[in-house]
Amino acid sequence: MQISTTNNSIYSSVSTTQTSNTQTTNSSFNALVNTNNQDTTTTTEKPSRIIAFIDKHNGFSSLSPTDEKIFRSILSDDKFTMEEANSLSYEQLQKIDKFLLGGDTTNASFDEIPIVNVTDNKIGAMLKATMMTDNTDFNKSLFKTVQTIDDNIERMDFFDRLSDTLGFNDNTEATRAIIARTNDAKLKAELKKKYLPQDDNWKINDYSKFITTNISELNAILKNPVYDEDKPMYLKLLNNFTILQKNYSEISNQPKYI
């Protein structure tokens, strides 16, 4: 983390100065001085507001010891960087999403929860991909695809197209997002009954076909675009759906272990 890097540079500076000024001092005394200086810099570190909040509500209790250690390290400076996001597995990124909003603190209002500074818009897109639909293979394929898109506008166009064509299958759409994040089974059923169609015609059962349909539609649009200036956008959409198709084929054909 950035804090430890700063401490190490301070520690190195102090240690170097002391060494040059006290060359006749024995090594055991130098070790004692350096240890005391290191302890001093550690105690002056500003504690993480989000970790203090999560601890107050016992929010880390659902994690394995390994994931808890990793998440505490990541959140220790109240930031979540692209480098840290890339260091996590798909499953870990899924888990850390709720800790950016205070963890398992169901009794806390949003006004109470400290803000974690997510330093790159791409992180939000990666998090969104992990929860986009109820189909794990599709979400993993989307996550892998999004990692290749660095341009913010290009990612936004891609997600807009996905959301439009997914319809009610898009868990990140406002109503569906509320339902997806509801843990109470009875309330979830009530919300589904109230806000979703009661037939299953809207559900996508074949995501390979869904991707192929999008590719066919985009190819048709490119043959006769409404506006020539839109052609670069549709070319990028076609490229990203083609990458999504490749990723989905690979992931969906992997052996599944129970």
C-alpha positions as CSV (number, residue, x, y, z in Angstrom):
1,M,0.0,0.0,0.0
2,Q,1.1,3.6,-0.4
3,I,1.4,4.1,3.3
4,S,3.9,1.4,3.8
5,T,6.0,2.8,0.9
6,T,6.1,6.2,2.5
7,N,7.1,4.7,5.8
8,N,9.9,2.8,4.2
9,S,11.3,5.9,2.5
10,I,11.1,7.8,5.8
11,Y,12.7,4.9,7.6
12,S,15.5,4.7,5.0
13,S,16.2,8.5,5.2
14,V,16.4,8.5,9.0
15,S,18.5,5.4,9.0
16,T,20.9,6.7,6.5
17,T,21.3,10.1,8.3
18,Q,21.9,8.3,11.6
19,T,24.4,6.0,10.1
20,S,26.5,8.8,8.6
21,N,26.5,10.8,11.8
22,T,27.1,7.9,14.2
23,Q,29.6,5.6,12.4
24,T,31.3,4.8,15.7
25,T,28.1,3.6,17.3
26,N,27.8,-0.2,17.7
27,S,25.3,-2.1,15.5
28,S,23.0,-3.1,18.4
29,F,22.4,0.5,19.3
30,N,21.7,1.4,15.6
31,A,19.2,-1.4,15.4
32,L,17.5,-0.1,18.6
33,V,17.3,3.4,17.2
34,N,16.0,2.3,13.8
35,T,13.3,0.1,15.5
36,N,12.1,3.0,17.7
37,N,11.9,5.3,14.6
38,Q,9.9,2.7,12.7
39,D,7.5,2.3,15.6
40,T,7.1,6.0,15.8
41,T,6.1,6.3,12.1
42,T,3.7,3.4,12.4
43,T,1.8,4.9,15.4
44,T,1.3,8.2,13.5
45,E,-0.4,6.5,10.6
46,K,-4.0,7.7,10.1
47,P,-6.4,4.7,10.6
48,S,-8.6,3.6,7.8
49,R,-12.2,5.0,8.2
50,I,-13.8,2.2,6.2
51,I,-12.0,-0.6,8.1
52,A,-12.9,0.9,11.4
53,F,-16.5,1.1,10.2
54,I,-16.6,-2.5,9.0
55,D,-15.0,-3.7,12.2
56,K,-17.6,-1.8,14.2
57,H,-20.3,-3.8,12.4
58,N,-18.3,-7.1,12.3
59,G,-18.5,-6.9,8.5
60,F,-15.5,-9.0,7.8
61,S,-17.0,-12.1,9.5
62,S,-18.2,-13.6,6.3
63,L,-14.7,-13.8,4.7
64,S,-12.1,-16.5,4.9
65,P,-8.9,-15.5,6.8
66,T,-7.0,-15.1,3.5
67,D,-9.6,-12.8,1.9
68,E,-9.9,-10.8,5.1
69,K,-6.2,-10.2,5.2
70,I,-6.1,-9.1,1.5
71,F,-9.2,-6.8,1.8
72,R,-7.8,-5.2,5.0
73,S,-4.6,-4.5,3.2
74,I,-6.3,-3.0,0.1
75,L,-8.7,-0.8,2.1
76,S,-6.1,0.4,4.7
77,D,-5.7,3.7,2.9
78,D,-9.5,4.1,2.0
79,K,-8.6,3.7,-1.7
80,F,-9.1,1.0,-4.3
81,T,-6.7,1.3,-7.2
82,M,-6.5,-0.4,-10.7
83,E,-3.4,-2.3,-9.6
84,E,-5.2,-3.7,-6.6
85,A,-8.3,-4.6,-8.7
86,N,-6.1,-6.5,-11.2
87,S,-4.5,-8.4,-8.4
88,L,-7.8,-10.0,-7.4
89,S,-9.5,-13.0,-8.9
90,Y,-13.0,-12.7,-10.4
91,E,-14.5,-14.2,-7.2
92,Q,-12.6,-11.8,-4.9
93,L,-13.6,-8.8,-7.0
94,Q,-17.2,-9.9,-6.5
95,K,-16.8,-10.1,-2.8
96,I,-14.9,-6.8,-2.3
97,D,-17.7,-4.9,-4.0
98,K,-19.9,-4.9,-0.9
99,F,-16.9,-3.9,1.3
100,L,-16.6,-0.7,-0.8
101,L,-20.0,0.1,0.7
102,G,-19.3,-0.9,4.3
103,G,-19.6,-4.7,4.1
104,D,-22.3,-6.6,5.9
105,T,-23.7,-3.5,7.6
106,T,-27.4,-3.9,6.9
107,N,-28.5,-1.6,9.7
108,A,-26.3,1.3,8.5
109,S,-27.6,4.0,6.2
110,F,-25.5,5.1,3.3
111,D,-24.9,8.5,5.0
112,E,-23.0,6.7,7.8
113,I,-20.7,4.6,5.5
114,P,-17.3,6.1,4.8
115,I,-16.4,6.7,1.2
116,V,-13.7,4.5,-0.5
117,N,-11.9,6.3,-3.3
118,V,-12.2,4.1,-6.4
119,T,-9.4,5.6,-8.5
120,D,-10.3,4.4,-12.0
121,N,-13.6,4.3,-13.8
122,K,-12.6,1.0,-15.3
123,I,-12.8,-0.6,-11.8
124,G,-16.5,0.2,-11.7
125,A,-17.0,-1.4,-15.1
126,M,-15.2,-4.6,-13.9
127,L,-17.4,-4.7,-10.8
128,K,-20.5,-4.1,-12.9
129,A,-19.6,-7.0,-15.2
130,T,-19.5,-9.5,-12.3
131,M,-23.1,-8.9,-11.5
132,M,-24.6,-8.0,-14.9
133,T,-26.8,-11.1,-15.3
134,D,-27.8,-14.3,-13.5
135,N,-25.5,-16.3,-15.9
136,T,-22.0,-16.8,-14.3
137,D,-20.3,-17.8,-17.6
138,F,-21.6,-14.7,-19.3
139,N,-20.6,-12.4,-16.4
140,K,-17.1,-13.9,-16.4
141,S,-16.8,-13.5,-20.1
142,L,-18.0,-9.9,-19.9
143,F,-15.5,-9.2,-17.1
144,K,-12.6,-10.6,-19.2
145,T,-13.8,-8.5,-22.1
146,V,-14.1,-5.2,-20.1
147,Q,-10.5,-5.7,-18.9
148,T,-9.4,-5.1,-22.6
149,I,-11.4,-1.8,-23.0
150,D,-9.4,1.2,-21.7
151,D,-11.4,4.0,-23.3
152,N,-14.3,5.2,-21.0
153,I,-16.6,6.2,-23.8
154,E,-16.1,2.9,-25.6
155,R,-16.9,1.0,-22.4
156,M,-20.0,3.2,-21.8
157,D,-21.3,2.5,-25.4
158,F,-20.6,-1.2,-24.9
159,F,-22.6,-1.4,-21.6
160,D,-25.4,0.8,-23.1
161,R,-25.8,-1.7,-26.0
162,L,-25.7,-4.7,-23.5
163,S,-28.3,-3.1,-21.2
164,D,-30.6,-2.3,-24.1
165,T,-30.5,-5.8,-25.5
166,L,-30.5,-7.7,-22.2
167,G,-33.7,-6.0,-21.0
168,F,-34.9,-7.4,-17.7
169,N,-31.9,-9.8,-17.7
170,D,-29.7,-6.8,-16.8
171,N,-29.3,-7.0,-13.0
172,T,-27.6,-3.6,-13.0
173,E,-30.7,-1.8,-14.2
174,A,-32.1,0.2,-11.3
175,T,-35.1,-2.0,-10.4
176,R,-33.2,-5.3,-11.1
177,A,-30.3,-4.0,-9.1
178,I,-32.4,-3.5,-6.0
179,I,-33.9,-7.0,-6.4
180,A,-30.5,-8.6,-6.9
181,R,-29.1,-6.9,-3.8
182,T,-32.0,-7.9,-1.6
183,N,-31.1,-10.8,0.7
184,D,-34.5,-11.3,2.2
185,A,-36.1,-14.2,0.2
186,K,-39.7,-13.1,0.9
187,L,-39.0,-9.5,0.0
188,K,-37.1,-10.5,-3.2
189,A,-40.1,-12.6,-4.3
190,E,-42.5,-9.7,-3.6
191,L,-40.3,-7.3,-5.6
192,K,-40.0,-9.7,-8.6
193,K,-43.8,-10.2,-8.6
194,K,-44.4,-6.4,-8.5
195,Y,-41.8,-5.2,-11.0
196,L,-40.9,-8.1,-13.4
197,P,-43.1,-9.7,-16.0
198,Q,-44.8,-12.8,-14.6
199,D,-44.1,-14.9,-17.7
200,D,-40.6,-16.2,-18.5
201,N,-40.5,-14.9,-22.1
202,W,-38.0,-12.2,-21.1
203,K,-35.4,-14.6,-19.8
204,I,-32.3,-15.3,-21.9
205,N,-31.5,-19.0,-21.7
206,D,-28.9,-19.1,-24.5
207,Y,-26.3,-16.4,-24.1
208,S,-24.3,-17.7,-27.1
209,K,-27.3,-17.0,-29.3
210,F,-27.7,-13.6,-27.6
211,I,-24.1,-12.6,-28.5
212,T,-24.4,-13.9,-32.0
213,T,-27.7,-11.9,-32.5
214,N,-25.9,-8.8,-31.4
215,I,-23.1,-9.4,-33.8
216,S,-25.5,-10.0,-36.7
217,E,-27.4,-6.8,-35.9
218,L,-24.2,-4.7,-35.7
219,N,-23.0,-6.1,-39.0
220,A,-26.3,-5.1,-40.6
221,I,-26.1,-1.6,-39.1
222,L,-22.5,-1.2,-40.5
223,K,-23.7,-2.1,-44.0
224,N,-26.1,0.8,-43.9
225,P,-25.4,3.2,-41.0
226,V,-27.9,6.0,-40.4
227,Y,-25.0,8.5,-39.9
228,D,-21.5,8.0,-41.2
229,E,-20.0,9.6,-38.0
230,D,-21.5,6.7,-36.0
231,K,-19.6,4.1,-37.9
232,P,-16.5,4.1,-35.7
233,M,-18.7,3.5,-32.6
234,Y,-20.4,0.5,-34.3
235,L,-17.1,-0.9,-35.4
236,K,-15.8,-0.8,-31.8
237,L,-19.1,-2.4,-30.6
238,L,-18.7,-5.2,-33.2
239,N,-15.1,-5.7,-32.1
240,N,-16.0,-5.9,-28.4
241,F,-18.9,-8.3,-29.0
242,T,-16.6,-10.5,-31.1
243,I,-14.2,-10.6,-28.2
244,L,-17.1,-11.3,-25.8
245,Q,-18.1,-14.2,-28.1
246,K,-14.6,-15.7,-28.0
247,N,-14.4,-15.4,-24.2
248,Y,-17.8,-16.9,-23.7
249,S,-17.0,-19.8,-25.9
250,E,-13.9,-20.5,-24.0
251,I,-15.4,-20.1,-20.5
252,S,-18.7,-21.9,-21.2
253,N,-16.8,-24.9,-22.5
254,Q,-14.5,-25.3,-19.5
255,P,-15.2,-28.3,-17.3
256,K,-17.5,-27.6,-14.4
257,Y,-16.6,-29.0,-11.1
258,I,-19.1,-29.4,-8.3
